[in-house]
Amino acid sequence: MTFTVGVIGAGQLARMMIPAAVNLDIDLRVFGTGPGESAALAQTATGDWTDLEAVRAFAADVDVLTFEHEHVPQQVLRALEDDGVAVRPGSGALLYAQDKLQMRTRMAQLGLPNPEWAAVQTADEVSSFLASHGGTAIAKQPTGGYDGHGVRRITSADEVSDWLTPELLGAHDGALLLEELVPFTRELSQLVARRPSGDLAAWPLTETIQSAGVCSEAIAPAPGADAAVLAEAARIASTIASELDVVGVLAVELFETADGRLLVNELAMRPHNSGHWTIDGSVTGQFEQHLRAVLDLPLGSTELCDSCAVMVNVLGGPETPEARAEAEAEVLRADPAARLHWYGKGYRPHRKVGHINAFGTDVQAVLARARRDADLMHRDSTSPDSEVK
Ligand code: ADP
């Protein structure tokens, strides 16, 4: 029995669904924006994902429509649902991955741990939030942000004056999100997958390391996390998945504080950078699990294949195809056990062009190996354009 899954978006996340689809005999069809994208191999349509008629035509003959990003507008999602398309995750869940103000409000309603936050509309409101939070805050555009874009660390209202215009506020629920500057000791990610029937599977808690606002390394299980932290992360993610009726993979990005608290940072309802290690390090990888979940098939085991698994992204890398090929060959030579995942993308400074997975028994040794491999690919260590840090 072959199911057809349509994926909106043709970047690396859609690309990495392809091997999983092949293995499960799923007919995967990708809706991209043009030629040359990462998932071109499975691309069957191109267009604008905000264009209802284009997405409607693509969705007409798929069993399930899913996503590699959260940018399809609510009105398009709802119209498809009215047409009877199986949109997974559905519009009601995706809203909370699209809009950080809605997400903060919903987390508060569910009694889940948020940083202190406020929805603000004026420079005076920004100033008073700053005054009551030690003079520094994190300002976020509620919608459309990614990889640190749309996020700023601020110490004065002037630094967001360009975001407090009627046009920009109008595009974002009429308000800007301010959060306390969380004094986190590290960032974590709890990944779970949920079927429409409610079955849920969680992977081990993952530590993530960002480079200039971009997730660039992941380590699982999160080193040193005690039983209470593991249980709390699992409780938060499973509550969110169930209460928001999420279908597919859910990544809950978390801050851990020095006193052992976990705070929700943001949600992603699709395979996530922090879960790339699962492709090789877990019995069931996140891309396969996402396809199983959206098709309401039984979920796979989320056990680790070894004591620990790590992922190191290659950001930037060699500028020319020749230099890239040489560097790739060097990694193959240096580390026969490395698992390489290239995204089929051309060079741009700090662009995610691939990642390296490694697993083993000693986390420090495994991490050192994966970092060395990524360094052989000349990864960038600084970002020219991120707004955070
Ligand atoms: P994006 O949508 O771009 O992923 P995030 O909301 O995850 O944006 O923020 C990007 C990064 O900024 C986070 O990974 C974290 O390092 C930092 N950050 C975000 N919110 C806060 C906060 N309230 N306090 C401290 N750092 C934050």
Residues whose N, C-alpha, C, O or C-beta is under 5 A from the ligand:
A	BS01	ADP	P115 I138 G145 Y146 D147 G148 H149 V151 E179 E180 L181 V182 Q210 G213 E266 V388
